[in-house]
């Protein structure tokens, strides 16, 4: 089985890496991409996941990142 790291950053789709045959190495790459996206000041939203050859999520490795500011609630009068 081959694996790929797929990401969406600010609405743009990317195949970050592909052709992994060792799932443990794919997990390390996933963690590296997650860390980069978490620390990126230009990323409002992102999603990253490991997929197999059938585009199925692998072992639940999927993360959503949201750096958008939380809107302030409107005051009650």
C-alpha positions as a Markdown table, in Angstrom:
| # | Residue | x | y | z |
|---|---|---|---|---|
| 1 | Unk | 0.0 | 0.0 | 0.0 |
| 2 | Unk | 1.2 | 3.5 | -0.8 |
| 3 | Unk | 0.4 | 6.6 | 1.2 |
| 4 | Unk | 0.3 | 10.4 | 0.5 |
| 5 | Unk | 0.1 | 13.5 | 2.7 |
| 6 | Unk | -2.7 | 15.8 | 1.4 |
| 7 | Unk | -3.2 | 19.3 | 2.6 |
| 8 | Unk | -5.5 | 22.2 | 2.0 |
| 9 | Unk | -4.2 | 25.6 | 3.0 |
| 10 | Unk | -6.4 | 28.7 | 2.8 |
| 11 | Unk | -8.6 | 26.8 | 0.3 |
| 12 | Unk | -5.7 | 25.6 | -2.0 |
| 13 | Unk | -5.2 | 21.9 | -2.4 |
| 14 | Unk | -1.8 | 20.3 | -2.4 |
| 15 | Unk | -0.3 | 16.8 | -2.5 |
| 16 | Unk | 2.5 | 17.5 | 0.0 |
| 17 | Unk | 4.2 | 14.2 | -0.5 |
| 18 | Unk | 3.4 | 10.8 | -2.0 |
| 19 | Unk | 4.7 | 7.3 | -2.6 |
| 20 | Unk | 5.2 | 6.4 | 1.1 |
| 21 | Unk | 5.3 | 2.7 | 1.6 |
| 22 | Unk | 6.3 | 2.9 | 5.3 |
| 23 | Unk | 3.3 | 4.3 | 7.2 |
| 24 | Unk | 5.6 | 5.2 | 10.2 |
| 25 | Unk | 7.6 | 7.5 | 7.9 |
| 26 | Unk | 4.5 | 9.0 | 6.5 |
| 27 | Unk | 3.3 | 9.8 | 10.1 |
| 28 | Unk | 6.6 | 11.6 | 10.7 |
| 29 | Unk | 6.1 | 13.7 | 7.6 |
| 30 | Unk | 2.5 | 14.4 | 8.7 |
| 31 | Unk | 3.7 | 15.7 | 12.0 |
| 32 | Unk | 6.3 | 17.9 | 10.3 |
| 33 | Unk | 3.7 | 19.4 | 8.0 |
| 34 | Unk | 1.2 | 19.9 | 10.9 |
| 35 | Unk | 3.9 | 21.8 | 12.9 |
| 36 | Unk | 4.7 | 24.0 | 9.9 |
| 37 | Unk | 1.0 | 24.9 | 9.3 |
| 38 | Unk | 0.4 | 25.5 | 13.0 |
| 39 | Unk | 3.3 | 28.0 | 13.1 |
| 40 | Unk | 2.5 | 29.7 | 9.8 |
| 41 | Unk | 1.3 | 33.3 | 10.2 |
| 42 | Unk | -0.1 | 33.4 | 6.7 |
| 43 | Unk | -2.4 | 30.3 | 7.2 |
| 44 | Unk | -6.0 | 31.1 | 8.2 |
| 45 | Unk | -7.3 | 27.6 | 7.8 |
| 46 | Unk | -5.8 | 24.3 | 6.8 |
| 47 | Unk | -6.5 | 20.6 | 6.8 |
| 48 | Unk | -4.0 | 17.8 | 6.5 |
| 49 | Unk | -4.4 | 14.1 | 6.3 |
| 50 | Unk | -2.7 | 10.8 | 5.4 |
| 51 | Unk | -4.6 | 9.0 | 2.6 |
| 52 | Unk | -4.0 | 5.6 | 1.0 |
| 53 | Unk | -4.3 | 4.6 | -2.7 |
| 54 | Unk | -8.1 | 4.7 | -2.4 |
| 55 | Unk | -8.1 | 8.2 | -0.9 |
| 56 | Unk | -9.3 | 6.7 | 2.4 |
| 57 | Unk | -8.0 | 8.4 | 5.6 |
| 58 | Unk | -5.4 | 6.3 | 7.3 |
| 59 | Unk | -5.6 | 5.5 | 11.0 |
| 60 | Unk | -7.5 | 8.8 | 11.7 |
| 61 | Unk | -4.5 | 11.0 | 10.8 |
| 62 | Unk | -6.5 | 14.1 | 9.9 |
| 63 | Unk | -6.2 | 17.5 | 11.5 |
| 64 | Unk | -8.0 | 20.8 | 10.9 |
| 65 | Unk | -6.2 | 24.1 | 11.8 |
| 66 | Unk | -8.1 | 27.3 | 12.3 |
| 67 | Unk | -6.2 | 30.5 | 13.0 |
| 68 | Unk | -9.1 | 32.9 | 12.3 |
| 69 | Unk | -10.0 | 35.2 | 15.1 |
| 70 | Unk | -13.0 | 34.3 | 17.2 |
| 71 | Unk | -15.7 | 36.9 | 16.6 |
| 72 | Unk | -16.7 | 38.8 | 19.7 |
| 73 | Unk | -20.3 | 38.1 | 20.8 |
| 74 | Unk | -22.7 | 41.0 | 20.4 |
| 75 | Unk | -23.6 | 42.6 | 23.8 |
| 76 | Unk | -27.2 | 42.2 | 25.0 |
| 77 | Unk | -29.1 | 45.4 | 25.6 |
